[in-house]
Every structure is written in structure tokens, then in C-alpha cells.
Amino acid sequence: MKLKPLGDHVIIEPMAQEEKTKFGIVLPQTVDKEKSQEGVVIAAGPGKLGSDGKRLLMSVKKGDRVLFAKYSPQEIKIKDKEYLI
């Protein structure tokens, strides 16, 4: 299935969570881990229309590695794979 966001929306595939800290401490599976706030852009919309009717180009493209706000993305699941909008 090909995902095609509209306007200034992007589809992000979250990156896998780290299994150990940057200091080398291994995190057991029993530790409550926060969701990743980093991911890769899978698809980007064409950009939104400005008040003058011209399209404002997106600053990200497919393949870009991005950070996103902790509670802002909307989660979707397609074929057992999680994506964020």
C-alpha cells in the first residue's frame, strides 16, 4: 500500500528504541521505556497552500531523519507496521 499524505502532513516510521543508554547501561525489557521521538519520513505531502494560493514547499522529504513532539503524532498501523502522522 502506498501512503500519500495531503497538504503539509508527513508519514513517519518511528525508529527502534535503544536497548541500552548512551553510557552503555543495558535496559532490561521490564523497564518502562518511553516511545521513540525520532523517525524516518516515509512520505511527505506537497505542502499547504498560502493565502496567495501558492504552495508552500515542505522542508522535509522522504528518507529524512526527523525528531517529533512527544504527544503530537497520530498513530496508524498498516500491515502490522506502526506509522505516525
C-alpha positions in Angstrom: 0.0 0.0 0.0 1.4 3.4 -1.0 0.8 6.2 1.6 0.2 9.7 0.2 -0.3 12.4 2.8 -2.2 15.6 1.9 -1.2 19.2 2.5 1.6 19.7 4.9 1.3 16.3 6.6 4.1 13.7 6.8 4.2 10.0 7.5 7.0 8.9 9.9 8.2 5.5 10.7 9.5 5.6 14.3 13.0 4.4 14.9 13.6 1.4 17.1 14.1 2.1 20.8 17.5 1.8 22.2 18.2 -1.3 24.2 21.0 0.5 26.1 21.7 4.0 27.2 24.4 6.2 25.7 26.6 5.3 28.7 26.4 1.6 27.9 23.8 0.5 30.5 21.7 -2.3 29.1 17.9 -1.7 29.7 16.0 -4.9 30.6 12.7 -5.5 28.9 10.9 -4.9 32.3 11.9 -1.3 32.3 9.2 1.1 31.1 10.7 2.7 28.1 9.3 5.9 26.5 8.3 5.8 22.9 11.0 7.0 20.4 10.7 10.6 19.4 12.9 10.1 16.3 11.9 8.6 13.0 12.3 8.5 9.2 10.0 10.3 6.8 8.2 7.7 4.7 6.1 10.2 2.7 5.5 13.9 2.7 2.6 15.9 1.3 3.1 18.6 -1.3 2.9 21.4 1.3 0.0 23.7 2.2 -1.5 26.5 0.2 -0.6 30.0 1.3 -3.1 32.9 1.5 -2.0 33.9 -2.0 -2.9 30.5 -3.4 0.8 29.4 -3.9 2.0 26.1 -2.5 4.4 26.5 0.4 7.0 23.8 -0.1 7.8 21.2 2.6 11.1 21.4 4.4 11.4 17.6 4.7 11.4 14.8 2.1 11.2 11.0 2.0 14.2 9.5 3.8 14.9 12.4 6.1 15.6 11.6 9.7 13.4 13.8 12.0 12.5 14.5 15.6 8.9 15.0 16.6 7.0 16.2 19.6 6.3 13.5 22.2 2.5 13.7 22.3 1.6 15.2 19.0 1.7 12.4 16.4 -1.4 10.3 15.5 -0.5 6.6 15.3 -1.7 4.4 12.5 -1.0 0.7 11.9 -0.8 -0.8 8.4 0.1 -4.5 7.9 1.4 -4.8 11.4 3.7 -1.8 11.0 3.3 1.4 13.0 3.5 4.8 11.4 2.9 8.3 12.7 1.2 11.2 11.0 
